[in-house]
Amino acid sequence: MPANAVPGHTSDFREVHFISGLPRSGSTLLAGILRQNPRFHASMSSPVAGLLNGVLEQTGAGSEFYPFFDEALRKRLCHALFAAYYEDKAANHEVLFDTNRQWTARLHQLTELFGDFKVICCVRNPAWIMDSFEVIYRKNPFDYSRMFNAASRQTVYTRCEALMSAGGAVGAAWTALKEAYYGEFSDRLLLVDYDLLTQHPGRTLELIYQFLGEPGFDHDFDQVDYAESEFDATLGVKGLHSVKKKVTYQPRRSILPPDLFVKYQGMDFWQDPQGTAAHSIAPKKHPPTSSAPRDGH
């Protein structure tokens, strides 16, 4: 069995990898592309990372049941949960990609569970991530989503502050990615820039396959069809995980006030390759402009 296979089943995956990174940066689009390969299973964010964390909370030192569990048993429980969740997918696919933005803060656990895994981290300039969330918010004017509370949804300034807070959708993912980028397992990371994915999907996927050590596949970038409308409806955010069929790059102007755009545009720490062993598919740093790709995930 390969070092990163899911144990405990006759239909084990040959390989397990992860998709992580920042929100509104192409993770759903990338999953939609990868799943065209019949050997691969990929989808939008899964609950597995949260489930594993719940297991460790209930069996760790903070739990009254802590004396019943040693490290080996906690590890077996995490393995079993992962294997059980994906058992039906293992029968038809050789390679699994689990998507969750928490994985970059859990590389120390993944190395113990799966061995030789890789993490594809989708990234985008944070100013355009905030802009993308704001576009989605304004497209749903009569749906008050669960992303904000009564106080934080008042203006674009309060919405951006909530998103970038330590527990916010952007802030939590940003700090987790930064931890992984400068951590001891950074060589397992491949950062994929959203702009390059949408402008040059063929070359980007070729480099991703090389990073994974997988044989190439002829993807159809004009027929990428993937959406999670039911999940988005429960959040009250229509279109959050929908992708256009054709992978395209369409420039537009930001709808953020200029001071907000400037506030967040310099937070793309991955532009500095010093102090990390992470791999990257990203353009060189250049002065900010008023155009970027249209909203897409």
C-alpha positions in Angstrom: 0.0 0.0 0.0 1.4 3.5 -0.8 2.5 5.6 2.1 -0.4 8.0 1.7 -3.2 5.6 1.0 -6.2 5.3 3.2 -5.8 2.1 5.3 -8.4 -0.5 6.3 -10.2 -1.2 3.1 -9.6 -3.5 0.1 -10.5 -0.6 -2.2 -7.9 1.8 -0.9 -7.0 5.0 -2.8 -3.6 4.7 -4.4 -2.9 8.3 -3.4 -4.4 11.0 -1.1 -3.7 14.7 -1.7 -5.3 17.9 -0.5 -6.6 21.2 -1.9 -6.4 24.2 0.4 -5.4 27.8 0.4 -7.5 30.9 0.3 -11.3 31.4 -0.4 -12.5 32.8 -3.7 -9.2 31.7 -5.3 -10.1 28.9 -7.6 -10.4 25.8 -5.4 -13.8 24.8 -6.7 -12.7 25.6 -10.2 -9.6 23.4 -9.8 -11.7 20.6 -8.3 -14.1 20.9 -11.3 -11.2 20.5 -13.7 -9.4 17.7 -11.8 -12.6 15.6 -11.6 -12.7 15.3 -15.4 -9.9 12.8 -15.0 -11.7 9.5 -14.2 -8.9 8.4 -11.9 -9.4 11.4 -9.7 -12.0 12.3 -7.1 -12.2 16.0 -6.2 -15.0 18.3 -4.9 -15.7 21.4 -2.9 -14.7 21.8 0.7 -15.5 18.6 2.7 -16.3 18.3 6.4 -13.4 15.7 7.0 -11.0 18.2 8.6 -13.6 19.4 11.0 -14.6 15.8 11.8 -11.0 14.9 12.6 -10.7 17.9 14.8 -13.8 16.9 16.6 -12.4 13.4 17.3 -9.2 14.9 18.7 -11.1 17.3 20.9 -13.2 14.5 22.3 -10.2 12.2 22.9 -7.6 14.7 23.9 -6.4 16.0 27.3 -9.3 18.4 27.5 -11.9 15.7 27.5 -13.1 13.6 30.5 -12.5 10.5 28.4 -8.8 11.2 27.8 -7.6 8.3 29.9 -9.3 5.9 27.5 -7.2 6.9 24.5 -3.5 6.8 23.7 -1.8 8.4 20.7 -2.0 5.2 18.6 -5.7 4.8 19.2 -6.4 8.5 18.3 -4.4 8.0 15.1 -6.4 4.9 14.2 -9.7 6.7 14.8 -8.6 9.5 12.5 -7.6 7.0 9.8 -10.9 5.1 10.2 -13.0 8.3 9.9 -11.2 9.4 6.8 -11.5 5.9 5.2 -15.2 5.6 6.2 -16.1 9.0 4.7 -14.5 8.1 1.3 -15.1 4.4 1.2 -17.6 4.6 -1.7 -15.3 6.9 -3.7 -12.4 4.5 -3.3 -14.2 1.9 -5.4 -14.1 4.0 -8.5 -11.1 6.3 -8.2 -7.4 5.9 -7.6 -6.5 9.4 -6.4 -8.4 11.4 -3.8 -8.2 15.2 -3.3 -9.9 16.4 -0.1 -10.6 20.1 -0.1 -10.5 22.2 3.1 -8.8 25.5 4.0 -8.0 24.1 7.5 -5.5 21.5 6.1 -2.6 24.1 5.9 -2.8 24.4 9.7 -2.7 20.6 10.1 0.3 19.5 8.1 1.9 18.0 11.3 -1.1 15.7 11.6 -1.3 14.9 7.9 2.3 13.8 7.8 1.5 11.2 10.5 -1.6 10.0 8.8 -0.7 9.9 5.1 3.0 10.2 4.6 3.9 11.3 1.1 0.9 13.7 0.4 0.9 17.0 -1.5 -1.2 20.1 -0.9 -2.3 22.3 -3.8 -3.0 25.8 -2.3 -5.1 28.1 -4.4 -4.1 31.8 -3.9 -5.2 35.2 -5.1 -4.3 38.7 -4.1 -6.3 39.4 -0.9 -7.6 42.7 -2.2 -9.3 40.8 -5.0 -10.6 38.1 -2.6 -12.3 40.8 -0.6 -13.7 42.3 -3.8 -15.0 38.9 -4.9 -16.8 38.4 -1.6 -18.4 41.8 -2.0 -19.5 41.1 -5.5 -21.3 37.9 -4.3 -22.8 39.8 -1.4 -24.3 42.4 -3.7 -25.6 39.8 -6.1 -27.8 38.5 -3.2 -29.4 41.8 -1.9 -32.4 40.1 -0.2 -30.6 37.1 1.2 -28.9 37.8 4.5 -26.3 35.1 4.6 -24.8 33.3 7.5 -21.4 34.8 6.6 -22.2 38.0 8.5 -24.1 38.9 11.6 -26.3 42.0 12.0 -23.4 44.2 13.0 -20.8 43.0 10.5 -22.9 43.2 7.4 -23.7 46.9 7.7 -21.1 48.3 5.2 -18.3 47.1 3.0 -15.9 48.2 5.7 -17.5 46.1 8.4 -17.9 43.2 6.0 -14.2 43.2 5.0 -13.2 43.5 8.7 -15.3 40.5 9.6 -13.9 38.4 6.7 -10.3 39.3 7.6 -10.6 38.8 11.4 -8.8 35.9 13.0 -11.9 33.7 12.8 -13.2 35.1 9.5 -13.4 33.2 6.2 -10.4 35.0 4.8 -8.3 35.7 7.9 -8.4 32.2 9.2 -7.4 30.7 5.8 -4.7 33.4 5.4 -3.0 32.7 8.7 -3.2 29.0 8.2 -1.6 29.3 4.8 1.1 31.5 6.2 1.9 29.0 8.9 2.3 26.2 6.3 4.3 28.4 3.9 7.0 29.1 6.4 6.7 25.8 8.3 8.8 22.7 8.2 6.6 20.9 5.7 6.4 23.7 3.2 8.1 21.5 0.5 4.7 19.7 0.2 2.9 22.8 -0.9 2.2 24.0 -4.4 0.7 27.5 -4.5 -1.4 28.1 -7.6 -2.3 31.7 -8.5 -5.9 32.2 -9.6 -5.0 34.6 -12.4 -2.6 32.1 -14.0 -5.1 29.3 -13.6 -7.7 31.3 -15.5 -5.4 32.7 -18.1 -3.3 29.6 -18.8 -5.2 26.6 -17.5 -3.5 24.1 -19.8 0.0 25.0 -18.7 -1.1 25.3 -15.1 -2.6 21.9 -15.0 0.5 20.5 -16.7 2.7 21.8 -13.8 0.2 20.6 -11.2 0.4 17.0 -12.7 4.2 17.3 -12.6 4.2 18.3 -9.0 1.9 15.4 -8.1 4.0 12.9 -10.2 0.9 11.9 -12.2 0.7 11.2 -15.9 -0.9 14.0 -17.9 -4.5 14.2 -18.9 -6.3 16.1 -21.7 -8.7 18.3 -19.9 -11.6 20.2 -21.6 -11.4 23.8 -20.3 -14.5 24.7 -22.3 -16.7 22.2 -20.4 -16.0 22.6 -16.7 -19.3 21.9 -15.1 -19.5 21.9 -11.3 -21.7 23.6 -8.7 -22.9 23.1 -5.2 -26.2 25.1 -5.3 -27.8 23.2 -2.3 -24.8 23.9 0.0 -24.8 27.6 -1.1 -28.5 27.9 -0.5 -28.0 26.8 3.2 -25.5 29.6 3.6 -27.8 32.1 1.9 -25.1 32.9 -0.6 -26.2 31.9 -4.1 -23.3 31.2 -6.5 -20.6 30.9 -3.9 -19.4 27.5 -5.3 -20.5 27.8 -8.9 -18.0 27.8 -11.8 -18.5 28.9 -15.4 -18.3 26.1 -17.9 -15.4 27.8 -19.8 -12.3 28.7 -18.0 -11.7 32.4 -18.9 -9.9 35.5 -17.7 -12.1 38.6 -17.8 -10.6 41.9 -16.5 -12.8 44.3 -14.6 -12.5 47.1 -12.1 -12.7 46.5 -8.4 -15.9 47.6 -6.6 -14.0 48.2 -3.3 -13.3 51.7 -2.2 -9.6 52.5 -3.1 -8.5 52.7 0.6 -9.8 49.2 1.2 -8.1 47.8 -1.9 -4.8 49.3 -0.9 -5.2 48.0 2.7 -5.3 44.4 1.5 -3.3 44.3 -1.7 0.0 43.9 0.0 -0.9 40.8 2.0 0.2 38.4 -0.7 3.2 37.1 1.4 3.8 34.2 -1.0 5.4 36.7 -3.5 8.5 36.5 -1.3 10.2 33.1 -1.8 12.6 33.6 1.1 12.3 31.3 4.1 10.2 28.7 2.5 10.6 25.5 0.4 7.1 25.8 -1.1 6.6 25.5 -4.8 4.7 28.1 -6.7 2.8 28.8 -9.9 2.4 32.6 -9.6 3.3 35.7 -11.6 6.1 38.0 -10.5 5.1 40.9 -8.2 4.1 43.9 -10.2 2.4 47.3 -9.3 -1.3 47.1 -8.6 -3.8 47.9 -11.3 -7.5 48.5 -11.5 -8.2 45.2 -13.3 -8.3 41.5 -12.4 -10.3 38.4 -13.3 -14.0 38.4 -12.9 -15.5 36.8 -9.9 -15.0 33.0 -9.9 -14.1 30.3 -7.4 
